[in-house]
Amino acid sequence: MHISCCRMSKILVDGGRNVNILYEHALDRMEDTPELARKRILPQTQSLLYGFDESEARSSRTVTYFIRADLYNVVTEFCVLYVEYSNNTILGRPWIHMMGALPSTHHQLLN
């Protein structure tokens, strides 16, 4: 998938998330310099987000980028998190609904 002009890997699509998340380490790699990345960030009201392990993280910044997925080019707003995480971004319900996608999970039939 492409976010802005960068090809991005390690993207988690999570239908249980109410926000789209972009991690700081991925944001720094997307722009020419970390300073340029910081100029794109807009302040917002502080959001409290909970991780998979129920840990808390606060986001007080947002950034907006185009996401290109297949033939679609969609403007997407991300909460920026300043924590270490193995993925670069998490696309939640706002992005899934914007794309008109129907997420599904692979189920193995047991006999």
DOVO-551892 format. One record per residue: residue number from 1; chain; y, z, x of N, C-alpha, C, CB in turn. Coordinates in steps of 0.2 Angstrom, whole numbers, plus 5000, padded with zeros to 4 digits. Atoms other than C-alpha are relative to their C-alpha. Glycine has a CB too. Layout:
N
REC   resi   chain    n_v    n_w    n_u   ca_v   ca_w   ca_u    c_v    c_w    c_u   cb_v   cb_w   cb_u
REC    NUM       A      Y      Z      X      Y      Z      X      Y      Z      X      Y      Z      X
...
***
This chain:
111
REC   resi   chain    n_v    n_w    n_u   ca_v   ca_w   ca_u    c_v    c_w    c_u   cb_v   cb_w   cb_u
REC      1       A   4994   5000   5004   5000   5000   5000   5006   5000   5004   5000   5006   4995
REC      2       A   4994   5000   4996   5018   4997   5006   5005   5005   4997   5003   4993   5001
REC      3       A   4995   4996   5002   5031   5010   5004   5006   4998   5004   4999   5008   5001
REC      4       A   4994   5003   4997   5048   5003   5008   4997   4994   5004   5004   5005   5005
REC      5       A   5003   5006   4996   5044   4990   5022   4994   5002   5005   5005   4997   5005
REC      6       A   5005   4997   4996   5030   5001   5030   4993   5000   4996   5002   5007   5002
REC      7       A   5006   5000   5003   5012   4999   5027   4997   5007   5001   4995   4995   5004
REC      8       A   5001   4993   5000   5006   5016   5022   4992   5001   4999   5004   5004   4995
REC      9       A   5007   4998   5002   4988   5023   5023   5000   5008   4998   4995   4999   5006
REC     10       A   5001   4993   5002   4981   5040   5018   5005   5002   4994   5002   5005   5006
REC     11       A   4997   4998   5006   4988   5040   5001   4995   5003   4995   5004   4993   4997
REC     12       A   5004   4997   5005   4981   5051   4988   5003   4999   4993   4999   5008   5001
REC     13       A   4998   5001   5007   4983   5046   4969   4997   5006   4996   4998   4993   4997
REC     14       A   5002   4994   5004   4982   5062   4959   5003   5001   4993   5001   5006   5005
REC     15       A   4998   4999   5007   4983   5062   4940   5002   5007   4998   4995   4997   4996
REC     16       A   4998   4993   5002   4985   5081   4940   5007   5002   5003   4994   5004   5003
REC     17       A   4994   4998   4997   5001   5081   4950   5006   4997   4995   5001   4997   5007
REC     18       A   4994   5002   5004   5018   5081   4940   5005   4996   5004   5003   5006   4997
REC     19       A   4995   5003   4996   5028   5074   4955   4996   4995   5005   5004   5005   5004
REC     20       A   5002   5004   4994   5026   5061   4969   5003   5004   5006   5003   4993   4999
REC     21       A   4998   4996   4994   5026   5069   4986   5000   4996   5006   4995   5006   5001
REC     22       A   5000   5003   4993   5031   5062   5003   5001   5005   5005   5006   4994   5000
REC     23       A   4999   4995   4995   5028   5072   5018   5004   4998   5006   4993   5002   5003
REC     24       A   4995   5001   4995   5041   5074   5032   4997   4996   5006   5002   5007   5003
REC     25       A   5003   5004   4994   5029   5067   5046   5000   4993   4998   4993   5003   5002
REC     26       A   5000   5007   5003   5027   5051   5035   5007   4997   5000   4996   4999   4994
REC     27       A   4993   5002   5000   5045   5050   5032   5003   4998   5006   5005   5005   4996
REC     28       A   4997   5001   4993   5050   5051   5050   4997   4993   5003   4998   5006   5005
REC     29       A   5003   5006   4997   5038   5036   5054   5002   4994   4996   4992   5001   5000
REC     30       A   4998   5006   5004   5044   5025   5040   5007   4997   5003   5001   5002   4993
REC     31       A   4994   5002   4998   5062   5024   5047   5000   4999   5008   5006   5005   4998
REC     32       A   4999   5001   4993   5068   5018   5064   5000   5006   5004   5006   4995   5002
REC     33       A   4999   4993   4997   5073   5036   5069   5000   5005   4994   5007   5000   5004
REC     34       A   5000   4994   5005   5071   5053   5060   5007   5001   4997   4998   5006   5004
REC     35       A   4994   4999   5002   5090   5053   5059   5002   4995   4994   5006   4998   5005
REC     36       A   4999   5005   5005   5090   5037   5048   4996   5002   4994   4997   4993   5002
REC     37       A   5004   4997   5006   5076   5045   5037   5004   5005   4997   4993   5002   5003
REC     38       A   4996   4995   5002   5087   5060   5035   5006   4998   4995   5002   5005   5005
REC     39       A   4995   5002   5004   5101   5050   5028   4998   4997   4993   5004   4994   5004
REC     40       A   5002   5003   5006   5091   5043   5014   4998   5006   4995   4993   4996   5001
REC     41       A   5002   4994   5005   5087   5061   5007   5006   5002   4996   4997   5005   5005
REC     42       A   4995   4997   5005   5096   5067   4992   4999   5007   4998   5001   4995   4994
REC     43       A   5002   4993   5003   5098   5085   4987   4998   5000   4993   5006   5005   5001
REC     44       A   5002   4999   5007   5091   5091   4971   4999   5007   4999   4993   4996   4998
REC     45       A   5001   4993   5001   5088   5107   4962   4993   5002   5003   5000   5002   4992
REC     46       A   5006   4998   4997   5074   5117   4971   4994   5000   4996   5001   5007   5003
REC     47       A   5007   5000   5004   5056   5114   4965   4995   5004   5004   4998   4992   4999
REC     48       A   5005   4996   4997   5042   5125   4968   4993   4996   4998   5000   5008   4997
REC     49       A   5006   5003   5000   5026   5116   4971   4994   5004   5002   5000   4993   5003
REC     50       A   5006   4997   4998   5008   5122   4972   4995   4996   5003   4997   5004   4994
REC     51       A   5005   5005   4996   4995   5115   4984   4993   5001   4996   4999   5002   5007
REC     52       A   5007   4999   5002   4976   5113   4981   4997   5007   5001   4996   4995   5003
REC     53       A   5003   4993   4999   4973   5130   4988   5005   5005   4997   4999   5001   5008
REC     54       A   4995   4995   5003   4987   5138   4977   5005   5002   5004   4996   5005   4996
REC     55       A   4994   4998   4996   4999   5140   4991   5006   4997   4997   4998   4997   5008
REC     56       A   4994   5002   5003   5017   5138   4987   5004   4996   5006   5004   5005   4998
REC     57       A   4995   5004   4995   5029   5125   4995   5006   4998   4996   4997   4993   5003
REC     58       A   4994   5002   5003   5047   5122   4991   5003   4994   5002   5005   5006   5001
REC     59       A   4997   5007   4998   5056   5105   4990   5007   5001   4997   4996   4994   4997
REC     60       A   4993   5000   5003   5075   5104   4988   5003   4994   5002   5004   5006   5004
REC     61       A   4998   5007   4998   5076   5086   4993   4996   4995   4997   5000   4999   5008
REC     62       A   5004   5006   5003   5071   5069   4985   5002   4994   5004   5001   4999   4993
REC     63       A   4999   5006   4997   5070   5052   4992   4997   4994   4996   4997   4999   5008
REC     64       A   5003   5006   5005   5068   5035   4983   4999   4994   5004   5006   4998   4995
REC     65       A   5003   5006   4996   5058   5020   4990   4997   4995   4995   4996   5002   5006
REC     66       A   5004   5005   5004   5051   5004   4983   4993   5001   5002   5002   4993   5001
REC     67       A   5007   5000   4999   5032   5005   4982   4997   4993   4998   4996   5005   4997
REC     68       A   5003   5006   5001   5023   4988   4983   4992   5001   4999   5002   4994   5005
REC     69       A   5007   5000   5001   5006   4988   4975   4997   4994   4996   4998   5007   4996
REC     70       A   5002   5006   5003   4997   4972   4972   5006   4995   4999   4996   5001   4994
REC     71       A   4994   5005   5001   5010   4961   4963   5006   5004   4997   4998   4996   4994
REC     72       A   4995   4996   5003   5021   4976   4957   5004   5003   5006   4997   5006   4996
REC     73       A   4995   4996   4996   5037   4983   4966   5003   5005   4996   5004   4994   5004
REC     74       A   4998   4995   5005   5041   4999   4958   5005   5005   5004   4995   5004   4997
REC     75       A   4996   4995   4997   5056   5011   4963   4997   5007   4998   5007   4999   4997
REC     76       A   5004   4994   5001   5048   5028   4965   5004   5006   5004   4993   5000   5003
REC     77       A   4997   4994   4997   5056   5045   4968   4995   5005   5002   5005   5003   4995
REC     78       A   5005   4995   4997   5047   5057   4980   5004   5007   5001   4998   4997   5006
REC     79       A   4998   4993   4997   5049   5076   4983   4998   5000   5007   4997   5006   4996
REC     80       A   5002   5000   4993   5050   5078   5002   4998   5007   5001   5006   4998   5004
REC     81       A   5003   4994   4998   5039   5092   5008   5000   5001   5008   4993   5001   4997
REC     82       A   5000   4999   4993   5041   5099   5026   4994   5005   5002   5007   5004   5002
REC     83       A   5006   4996   4998   5023   5105   5028   4995   4995   5003   4997   5004   4994
REC     84       A   5006   5004   4997   5008   5098   5038   4995   4999   4995   4997   5003   5007
REC     85       A   5005   5002   5005   4996   5089   5027   4996   4993   5003   5003   4999   4993
REC     86       A   5004   5006   4998   4982   5076   5031   5002   4993   4997   4993   5001   4999
REC     87       A   4998   5006   5003   4989   5063   5019   5007   4999   5001   4999   5000   4992
REC     88       A   4993   5002   4999   5005   5054   5020   5004   5001   4994   5001   4993   5003
REC     89       A   4996   5000   5006   5010   5054   5002   4995   5002   4995   5004   4994   4998
REC     90       A   5004   4999   5006   5003   5060   4985   5004   4996   4994   4999   5007   4999
REC     91       A   4997   5004   5006   5007   5048   4970   4997   5004   4994   4998   4993   5000
REC     92       A   5002   4997   5006   5006   5058   4954   5001   4997   4994   5003   5007   5000
REC     93       A   5000   5003   5006   5007   5055   4936   5007   4996   4999   5000   5006   4995
REC     94       A   4994   5004   5001   5025   5049   4936   4999   4992   5003   5006   5002   5004
REC     95       A   5001   5007   4998   5020   5034   4947   4994   4997   4996   4998   5000   5008
REC     96       A   5006   5003   5004   5003   5031   4938   5003   4998   4993   4995   5006   4999
REC     97       A   4997   5002   5007   5013   5030   4921   5004   4994   5001   5003   5006   4997
REC     98       A   4995   5005   4998   5026   5019   4929   4996   4993   5001   5004   5001   5006
REC     99       A   5004   5006   4999   5012   5007   4934   4996   4998   4994   4996   5001   5006
REC    100       A   5004   5002   5005   5004   5007   4918   4992   5001   5001   5001   4994   4997
REC    101       A   5006   5000   4997   4988   5012   4927   4995   5005   4996   4999   5002   5007
REC    102       A   5005   4996   5003   4972   5020   4919   4996   5003   5006   4996   4997   4994
REC    103       A   5004   4998   4995   4965   5031   4933   4993   5002   4997   5003   5006   5004
REC    104       A   5007   4997   5001   4946   5035   4933   4997   5002   5006   4996   4994   4997
REC    105       A   5004   4997   4994   4934   5044   4943   4993   4997   4999   4999   5008   4999
REC    106       A   5007   5003   5000   4917   5037   4948   4995   5006   4999   4999   4997   5008
REC    107       A   5005   4995   5002   4903   5046   4940   4993   4997   5001   5000   5002   4992
REC    108       A   5007   5002   4999   4885   5045   4946   4995   5003   4995   4998   5002   5007
REC    109       A   5004   4998   5005   4872   5045   4933   4994   5003   5003   4998   4994   4996
REC    110       A   5006   4996   4998   4858   5058   4936   4994   4999   4995   5002   5007   5001
REC    111       A   5006   5001   5004   4841   5054   4930   4995   5006   5001   4996   4994   5002
***
